[in-house]
Amino acid sequence: MKTSTAGRAAISAREGCILTAYKDSAGVLTIGVGHTTAAGPPAVTAGLKITAAQADEILSRDLAAVEADVNRLVTVPLNQNEFDALVSLVFNIGGTAFRKSTLRAKLNAGDRAGAANAFLSWNKITKGGKKVALEGLTNRRKAERAQFLAPTTAAKPADAPKPVAAPQSPPREPAPQASPSPLPVNGGAVGILLGGIAAILAGAWASLAGLPCEYLNLFCGG
């Protein structure tokens, strides 16, 4: 595993970044982001100065070494917050101290709660042959413990794509229907029908014309 961006930022905030060599609370020459000679090159000497870019490069090398220690010494799966908290601790106390620690033993035995509480015991420095608790270290261990116990935030699943409605086709125009053609009056069925009616009427009139007027009760004038 590798330290996350947030984990690296937390270590930088806890250590601070000083570009001129200084002595830490235990009297050890330090430069950049908590870099000491014990962590590897460059050796820290009095009066040494570096740039911000060099401090960032040294931090990357120091973190890589600490990450290797944590990955090698921890035998149980870790989430990112647990890993980042352990890297912050080991960056400060060293790989040898972590290898011998009760915290590591509890963690590898599956006692995560016990391991989290064991962070708090690493709040002392040796000064004048005695272990002395420091407020700054106490606050740092509390922060690392909280980081170790913080659940990782699951990524929010992407919203499913909304179905795209099929384009509506314009309503179909009804197919043109043939209009009935008007029947010719002088031809076709209507013409035949009218002709038949006319013939019938003509015959009837001819028959009536042969009857006497008296029979028809009509006025017959001379």
Kinemage of the C-alpha trace (Angstrom):
@kinemage 1
@onewidth
@group {chain A} dominant
@subgroup {mainchain}
@vectorlist {calphas} color= white
{ca met a 1} P 0.000 0.000 0.000
{ca lys a 2} L 0.945 3.638 -0.451
{ca thr a 3} L 0.215 6.663 1.680
{ca ser a 4} L -2.778 8.607 0.389
{ca thr a 5} L -2.625 12.279 -0.500
{ca ala a 6} L -4.595 13.065 2.674
{ca gly a 7} L -2.245 10.893 4.736
{ca arg a 8} L 0.817 12.677 3.378
{ca ala a 9} L -0.767 16.055 4.092
{ca ala a 10} L -1.535 14.977 7.678
{ca ile a 11} L 2.101 13.962 8.274
{ca ser a 12} L 3.339 17.261 6.828
{ca ala a 13} L 0.987 19.181 9.121
{ca arg a 14} L 2.048 17.180 12.203
{ca glu a 15} L 5.766 17.461 11.493
{ca gly a 16} L 5.876 20.941 10.023
{ca cys a 17} L 8.376 21.889 7.317
{ca ile a 18} L 11.480 23.796 8.378
{ca leu a 19} L 14.126 24.433 5.723
{ca thr a 20} L 17.024 25.078 8.108
{ca ala a 21} L 18.398 22.360 10.392
{ca tyr a 22} L 17.110 22.529 13.980
{ca lys a 23} L 16.982 20.338 17.078
{ca asp a 24} L 13.650 18.677 17.836
{ca ser a 25} L 12.193 18.237 21.349
{ca ala a 26} L 14.509 15.263 21.934
{ca gly a 27} L 17.576 17.219 20.804
{ca val a 28} L 17.943 15.445 17.432
{ca leu a 29} L 19.010 17.511 14.411
{ca thr a 30} L 16.080 17.659 12.006
{ca ile a 31} L 15.278 19.372 8.717
{ca gly a 32} L 12.419 19.573 6.218
{ca val a 33} L 9.393 17.454 7.139
{ca gly a 34} L 10.753 15.621 10.182
{ca his a 35} L 13.842 14.300 8.394
{ca thr a 36} L 16.755 13.080 10.530
{ca thr a 37} L 20.056 11.436 9.652
{ca ala a 38} L 18.682 8.122 10.945
{ca ala a 39} L 16.063 8.149 8.170
{ca gly a 40} L 18.729 8.191 5.435
{ca pro a 41} L 20.406 10.783 3.235
{ca pro a 42} L 20.975 13.601 3.409
{ca ala a 43} L 22.759 13.679 6.739
{ca val a 44} L 21.516 16.577 8.829
{ca thr a 45} L 24.255 18.866 10.090
{ca ala a 46} L 24.081 22.148 11.945
{ca gly a 47} L 23.464 25.051 9.587
{ca leu a 48} L 22.179 22.843 6.738
{ca lys a 49} L 19.627 24.542 4.499
{ca ile a 50} L 17.374 23.089 1.812
{ca thr a 51} L 14.661 24.343 -0.530
{ca ala a 52} L 10.953 23.507 -0.357
{ca ala a 53} L 11.336 21.306 -3.446
{ca gln a 54} L 14.202 19.412 -1.796
{ca ala a 55} L 12.138 18.990 1.372
{ca asp a 56} L 9.314 17.458 -0.677
{ca glu a 57} L 11.733 15.104 -2.438
{ca ile a 58} L 13.282 13.992 0.872
{ca leu a 59} L 9.792 13.410 2.301
{ca ser a 60} L 8.921 11.143 -0.634
{ca arg a 61} L 12.026 9.007 -0.003
{ca asp a 62} L 11.408 8.856 3.752
{ca leu a 63} L 7.764 7.872 3.231
{ca ala a 64} L 8.726 5.101 0.806
{ca ala a 65} L 10.992 3.552 3.459
{ca val a 66} L 8.304 3.804 6.149
{ca glu a 67} L 5.649 2.356 3.829
{ca ala a 68} L 7.940 -0.621 3.192
{ca asp a 69} L 8.280 -1.175 6.960
{ca val a 70} L 4.514 -1.069 7.545
{ca asn a 71} L 3.769 -3.336 4.578
{ca arg a 72} L 6.360 -5.847 5.771
{ca leu a 73} L 5.580 -5.820 9.498
{ca val a 74} L 1.758 -5.825 9.393
{ca thr a 75} L 0.266 -9.173 8.423
{ca val a 76} L -3.451 -8.303 8.454
{ca pro a 77} L -5.388 -6.394 5.785
{ca leu a 78} L -5.598 -2.643 6.344
{ca asn a 79} L -7.895 0.013 4.994
{ca gln a 80} L -6.403 3.284 3.777
{ca asn a 81} L -7.033 5.206 7.007
{ca glu a 82} L -5.417 2.482 9.121
{ca phe a 83} L -2.400 2.387 6.834
{ca asp a 84} L -1.996 6.177 6.811
{ca ala a 85} L -2.186 6.336 10.621
{ca leu a 86} L 0.459 3.621 10.994
{ca val a 87} L 2.760 5.357 8.507
{ca ser a 88} L 2.417 8.579 10.508
{ca leu a 89} L 3.336 6.729 13.712
{ca val a 90} L 6.286 4.819 12.243
{ca phe a 91} L 7.541 7.978 10.509
{ca asn a 92} L 7.896 9.423 14.011
{ca ile a 93} L 9.049 6.468 16.148
{ca gly a 94} L 10.998 4.433 13.566
{ca gly a 95} L 10.592 0.951 12.129
{ca thr a 96} L 12.580 -0.839 14.863
{ca ala a 97} L 10.405 0.553 17.657
{ca phe a 98} L 7.254 -0.390 15.722
{ca arg a 99} L 8.499 -3.931 15.104
{ca lys a 100} L 8.900 -4.456 18.859
{ca ser a 101} L 5.691 -2.648 19.851
{ca thr a 102} L 2.600 -3.966 21.608
{ca leu a 103} L 0.571 -2.062 19.024
{ca arg a 104} L 1.915 -4.221 16.187
{ca ala a 105} L 1.426 -7.427 18.189
{ca lys a 106} L -2.214 -6.578 18.943
{ca leu a 107} L -2.913 -5.548 15.373
{ca asn a 108} L -1.470 -8.730 13.866
{ca ala a 109} L -3.479 -10.750 16.412
{ca gly a 110} L -6.671 -9.144 15.107
{ca asp a 111} L -7.218 -6.834 18.092
{ca arg a 112} L -7.806 -3.594 16.205
{ca ala a 113} L -9.375 -1.814 19.183
{ca gly a 114} L -6.379 -2.725 21.347
{ca ala a 115} L -4.004 -1.578 18.611
{ca ala a 116} L -5.846 1.747 18.325
{ca asn a 117} L -5.540 2.369 22.065
{ca ala a 118} L -1.838 1.474 21.949
{ca phe a 119} L -1.185 4.581 19.845
{ca leu a 120} L -1.657 6.638 23.007
{ca ser a 121} L 1.305 5.041 24.798
{ca trp a 122} L 3.755 6.545 22.273
{ca asn a 123} L 3.575 10.069 23.702
{ca lys a 124} L 6.921 10.192 25.529
{ca ile a 125} L 10.525 11.075 24.775
{ca thr a 126} L 13.675 10.124 26.651
{ca lys a 127} L 15.152 13.171 28.302
{ca gly a 128} L 17.884 12.949 30.917
{ca gly a 129} L 17.462 9.181 31.008
{ca lys a 130} L 13.764 9.452 31.835
{ca lys a 131} L 10.557 9.034 29.811
{ca val a 132} L 8.725 12.320 29.665
{ca ala a 133} L 5.245 12.794 28.169
{ca leu a 134} L 4.891 15.703 25.777
{ca glu a 135} L 1.628 17.493 25.108
{ca gly a 136} L 2.413 17.775 21.404
{ca leu a 137} L 3.036 14.023 21.108
{ca thr a 138} L -0.076 13.258 23.152
{ca asn a 139} L -2.199 15.314 20.753
{ca arg a 140} L -0.526 13.697 17.749
{ca arg a 141} L -1.202 10.169 19.020
{ca lys a 142} L -4.844 11.039 19.653
{ca ala a 143} L -5.119 12.307 16.094
{ca glu a 144} L -3.437 9.161 14.707
{ca arg a 145} L -5.724 6.937 16.778
{ca ala a 146} L -8.797 8.767 15.454
{ca gln a 147} L -7.413 8.439 11.926
{ca phe a 148} L -6.831 4.708 12.444
{ca leu a 149} L -10.427 4.197 13.625
{ca ala a 150} L -12.082 6.402 10.999
{ca pro a 151} L -14.127 4.368 8.509
{ca thr a 152} L -13.194 4.795 4.907
{ca thr a 153} L -15.761 6.589 2.801
{ca ala a 154} L -17.144 4.392 0.074
{ca ala a 155} L -17.286 5.941 -3.308
{ca lys a 156} L -20.743 7.069 -4.356
{ca pro a 157} L -22.007 4.894 -7.162
{ca ala a 158} L -22.496 6.705 -10.381
{ca asp a 159} L -26.088 7.458 -11.270
{ca ala a 160} L -27.477 5.039 -13.782
{ca pro a 161} L -28.002 6.666 -17.154
{ca lys a 162} L -31.572 7.702 -17.682
{ca pro a 163} L -33.331 5.894 -20.507
{ca val a 164} L -33.676 8.027 -23.574
{ca ala a 165} L -37.231 8.176 -24.833
{ca ala a 166} L -37.614 7.060 -28.396
{ca pro a 167} L -38.459 9.973 -30.682
{ca gln a 168} L -42.150 10.123 -31.341
{ca ser a 169} L -43.105 9.718 -34.969
{ca pro a 170} L -45.447 12.364 -36.333
{ca pro a 171} L -49.020 11.086 -36.562
{ca arg a 172} L -49.676 9.432 -39.830
{ca glu a 173} L -52.088 11.174 -42.117
{ca pro a 174} L -54.981 8.926 -43.083
{ca ala a 175} L -54.616 7.486 -46.531
{ca pro a 176} L -56.724 9.396 -49.024
{ca gln a 177} L -59.894 7.536 -49.786
{ca ala a 178} L -61.556 7.689 -53.184
{ca ser a 179} L -64.687 9.823 -53.206
{ca pro a 180} L -67.657 8.247 -54.934
{ca ser a 181} L -67.972 9.652 -58.438
{ca pro a 182} L -71.353 11.222 -59.142
{ca leu a 183} L -73.425 9.050 -61.417
{ca pro a 184} L -74.203 10.705 -64.744
{ca val a 185} L -77.809 11.652 -65.074
{ca asn a 186} L -77.965 10.757 -68.751
{ca gly a 187} L -76.164 7.509 -68.486
{ca gly a 188} L -75.388 4.687 -66.205
{ca ala a 189} L -77.783 3.250 -63.641
{ca val a 190} L -79.519 6.554 -62.896
{ca gly a 191} L -80.114 7.275 -66.572
{ca ile a 192} L -81.536 3.814 -67.140
{ca leu a 193} L -83.791 4.145 -64.102
{ca leu a 194} L -85.135 7.527 -65.131
{ca gly a 195} L -85.681 6.329 -68.680
{ca gly a 196} L -87.706 3.372 -67.425
{ca ile a 197} L -89.863 5.571 -65.243
{ca ala a 198} L -90.528 7.941 -68.187
{ca ala a 199} L -91.587 5.052 -70.425
{ca ile a 200} L -93.967 3.719 -67.806
{ca leu a 201} L -95.566 7.125 -67.333
{ca ala a 202} L -95.912 7.616 -71.109
{ca gly a 203} L -97.646 4.267 -71.516
{ca ala a 204} L -100.005 4.960 -68.665
{ca trp a 205} L -100.945 8.309 -70.123
{ca ala a 206} L -101.630 6.776 -73.514
{ca ser a 207} L -103.948 4.243 -71.924
{ca leu a 208} L -105.843 6.913 -70.065
{ca ala a 209} L -106.212 9.020 -73.178
{ca gly a 210} L -108.347 6.318 -74.843
{ca leu a 211} L -111.010 6.340 -72.119
{ca pro a 212} L -114.167 8.535 -72.351
{ca cys a 213} L -114.113 11.701 -70.338
{ca glu a 214} L -117.198 10.718 -68.368
{ca tyr a 215} L -115.408 7.618 -67.143
{ca leu a 216} L -112.618 9.668 -65.857
{ca asn a 217} L -115.047 12.208 -64.360
{ca leu a 218} L -113.242 14.828 -66.310
{ca phe a 219} L -114.739 17.875 -68.054
{ca cys a 220} L -114.873 17.278 -71.731
{ca gly a 221} L -115.423 20.381 -73.688
{ca gly a 222} L -116.385 20.571 -77.406
